Amino acid sequence: MPYAGRGGIAVSLTAGFALCGSFCTIDRVLGVMERMAKDGWNMIPIVSETVGTLDTRFGSAHDTLDEITHICGREPMRTLQDVEPIGPKAMMDVLIIAPCTGSTLARLAHGLSDTPVSLAAKSQLRVERPVVLAVSSNDALAASAPNIAALLNRKHYYFVPMRQDAPHAKPRSLVAVMESIPETAQAAAEGKQLQPIFL
C-alpha cells in the first residue's frame, strides 16, 4: 500500500531503516517502524554493531533484533557485506538512519564507511538517493555541531526535525521528533526538506 500520511493517497516506497546505539530512543523508533509498516512502507532494516550485540538497561539485543524482524518481515542487515549492494542494486527509495548518533554523524561528515550504517549511507549516496537523519546526541550542540552543519550543507542528506530534549539538564543535547520520520522520508523522496528543521 502507498504512503502519504495517515488517511492520504500514497505512493509505495521502500525505505532502508538503520538503527544506531542511542538506546534510550530505540523504543520510540520501533514504534515509528511499526506505524510505517502498517501504512504500507516496504522496509529493509539495518542495525549497527552496538544495536546488534549489546544488552543495555533499555533491553537486550536479541529482543530488539526479534522485534525489528517481526515488524519488517525480514532480518536486519548486520555486516558490511550485507549493505554494500544497496546502491548498485538500487534497493531503497530512501535510507533512514534513526536514531543517528554523534558517532555516526562524525563518520558521515568525514566520509568514513567502516560500519554497516555508514557504508549503507555511502552506498545509497553512490546512486544519488536520499539519506534521512534522525539525530539523537547529547553533544549535538557541542562536538557534533560541526558535523550536523556539514551534513546540512551536503546534497542528498535530509534531517528529521529536532529539538532540545532536556535543555536545563542537558543543554547541548538534541533529539529528532521521531514521530516525524515518515513525513520527512516522504518529503526526502521528493527531494524536499521538511521544515522547520529546528523546533
C-alpha positions as CSV (number, residue, x, y, z in Angstrom):
1,M,0.0,0.0,0.0
2,P,1.3,3.5,-0.7
3,Y,2.2,6.2,1.8
4,A,1.4,9.9,2.0
5,G,0.4,10.2,5.7
6,R,-2.5,8.7,7.5
7,G,-5.7,8.8,5.5
8,G,-3.9,10.2,2.5
9,I,-3.3,8.9,-1.0
10,A,0.1,7.3,-1.2
11,V,2.9,6.1,-3.4
12,S,4.6,2.8,-2.5
13,L,8.1,3.4,-1.2
14,T,10.9,1.2,0.0
15,A,12.9,2.5,3.0
16,G,16.1,1.3,4.5
17,F,15.8,1.8,8.2
18,A,19.1,1.8,10.0
19,L,19.2,1.9,13.8
20,C,22.3,3.1,15.8
21,G,23.0,2.9,19.5
22,S,21.2,5.7,21.1
23,F,19.4,3.1,23.2
24,C,17.1,5.4,25.1
25,T,15.3,6.2,21.8
26,I,15.1,2.7,20.3
27,D,11.6,2.0,21.6
28,R,10.3,5.2,20.1
29,V,11.9,4.4,16.8
30,L,10.5,0.8,16.8
31,G,7.0,2.4,17.3
32,V,7.6,4.5,14.2
33,M,8.8,1.5,12.2
34,E,5.6,-0.3,13.2
35,R,3.4,2.6,12.1
36,M,5.2,2.8,8.8
37,A,4.8,-0.9,8.2
38,K,1.1,-0.6,8.8
39,D,0.9,2.3,6.5
40,G,2.4,0.3,3.7
41,W,6.1,1.1,3.6
42,N,8.3,-1.7,2.5
43,M,11.2,-1.6,5.0
44,I,14.7,-3.1,4.8
45,P,16.2,-3.0,8.3
46,I,19.9,-2.4,9.2
47,V,21.5,-2.3,12.6
48,S,24.8,-1.1,13.9
49,E,27.1,-3.5,15.6
50,T,26.2,-2.0,19.0
51,V,22.4,-2.4,18.4
52,G,23.0,-5.9,17.2
53,T,25.2,-7.1,20.1
54,L,24.8,-5.0,23.2
55,D,22.4,-5.7,26.1
56,T,21.6,-2.5,28.0
57,R,19.2,-1.3,30.7
58,F,16.8,-0.5,27.9
59,G,16.6,-4.1,26.7
60,S,18.5,-7.0,25.1
61,A,20.0,-7.1,21.6
62,H,18.2,-10.3,21.0
63,D,14.8,-8.9,21.8
64,T,15.5,-5.8,19.7
65,L,16.5,-7.8,16.7
66,D,13.4,-10.1,17.1
67,E,11.1,-7.1,17.2
68,I,12.7,-5.5,14.1
69,T,12.4,-8.8,12.2
70,H,8.8,-9.1,13.2
71,I,7.9,-5.5,12.2
72,C,9.8,-5.6,8.8
73,G,9.2,-9.2,7.9
74,R,12.9,-9.8,7.4
75,E,16.1,-10.0,9.5
76,P,18.2,-6.8,9.7
77,M,21.4,-6.4,7.7
78,R,24.3,-6.5,10.1
79,T,27.5,-6.6,8.1
80,L,29.5,-4.6,5.6
81,Q,28.9,-7.3,3.0
82,D,25.1,-7.1,3.6
83,V,24.8,-3.4,2.9
84,E,27.3,-2.9,0.1
85,P,24.8,-3.8,-2.7
86,I,22.3,-1.2,-1.5
87,G,23.3,1.4,-4.1
88,P,24.4,-0.8,-7.0
89,K,21.1,-2.7,-6.8
90,A,19.0,0.5,-6.2
91,M,17.4,-1.3,-3.3
92,M,15.9,1.7,-1.5
93,D,14.0,4.9,-2.4
94,V,15.2,6.4,0.9
95,L,17.6,5.4,3.7
96,I,16.5,6.4,7.2
97,I,19.1,6.5,10.0
98,A,17.3,6.6,13.3
99,P,18.5,7.1,15.9
100,C,21.5,8.7,14.3
101,T,24.2,9.1,17.0
102,G,27.1,11.6,17.3
103,S,29.5,8.8,16.2
104,T,27.5,8.1,13.0
105,L,27.2,11.9,12.3
106,A,31.0,12.1,12.5
107,R,31.6,9.2,10.2
108,L,29.2,10.6,7.6
109,A,30.6,14.1,7.8
110,H,34.1,12.8,7.3
111,G,33.3,10.3,4.6
112,L,34.1,7.2,6.7
113,S,32.3,4.0,5.8
114,D,33.6,1.5,8.3
115,T,30.3,0.4,9.9
116,P,27.2,-1.2,8.3
117,V,25.2,2.0,8.8
118,S,27.8,4.4,7.4
119,L,28.5,2.1,4.5
120,A,24.8,1.8,3.8
121,A,24.7,5.6,3.6
122,K,27.7,5.7,1.2
123,S,26.1,3.0,-1.0
124,Q,22.8,4.9,-1.1
125,L,24.6,8.2,-1.9
126,R,26.5,6.5,-4.7
127,V,23.4,6.5,-6.7
128,E,22.3,9.9,-5.5
129,R,19.3,8.7,-3.4
130,P,18.3,10.4,-0.2
131,V,19.5,9.7,3.3
132,V,17.4,10.9,6.2
133,L,19.0,11.5,9.6
134,A,17.1,11.4,12.9
135,V,19.6,12.9,15.3
136,S,19.9,11.7,18.9
137,S,23.0,13.0,20.5
138,N,23.9,14.6,23.9
139,D,26.6,16.7,22.2
140,A,24.7,17.8,19.2
141,L,25.2,21.5,20.1
142,A,28.8,20.9,21.1
143,A,31.3,18.5,19.5
144,S,28.7,17.1,17.0
145,A,27.5,20.6,15.9
146,P,30.1,21.0,13.1
147,N,29.2,17.6,11.7
148,I,25.5,18.5,11.6
149,A,26.3,21.7,9.9
150,A,28.5,19.9,7.3
151,L,25.7,17.5,6.5
152,L,23.0,20.2,6.3
153,N,25.1,21.7,3.5
154,R,25.6,18.4,1.7
155,K,23.4,17.1,-1.2
156,H,21.0,14.2,-0.6
157,Y,21.1,14.5,3.2
158,Y,17.8,15.4,5.0
159,F,17.1,15.9,8.7
160,V,14.1,14.9,10.7
161,P,13.0,18.0,12.7
162,M,14.8,18.1,16.1
163,R,14.6,19.9,19.4
164,Q,16.4,20.2,22.7
165,D,15.1,17.3,24.7
166,A,16.2,18.5,28.2
167,P,17.6,22.0,27.8
168,H,18.2,22.5,31.6
169,A,19.6,19.1,32.4
170,K,21.4,18.5,29.0
171,P,21.8,21.9,27.4
172,R,23.8,20.6,24.4
173,S,21.5,17.7,23.6
174,L,19.2,17.4,20.5
175,V,16.8,14.6,19.7
176,A,14.7,14.3,16.5
177,V,11.0,14.2,16.7
178,M,10.9,10.5,15.8
179,E,7.2,10.6,15.0
180,S,8.0,12.9,12.1
181,I,10.2,10.3,10.4
182,P,7.6,9.1,7.9
183,E,6.7,12.6,6.7
184,T,10.4,13.6,6.5
185,A,11.2,10.4,4.5
186,Q,8.3,11.1,2.1
187,A,9.5,14.7,1.6
188,A,13.1,13.5,1.1
189,A,12.0,11.0,-1.6
190,E,10.5,14.0,-3.4
191,G,13.8,16.0,-2.9
192,K,12.4,18.3,-0.2
193,Q,13.5,19.0,3.3
194,L,10.7,19.0,5.9
195,Q,10.6,22.4,7.7
196,P,11.3,23.7,10.2
197,I,14.4,21.6,11.0
198,F,14.9,23.0,14.5
199,L,11.8,23.3,16.7
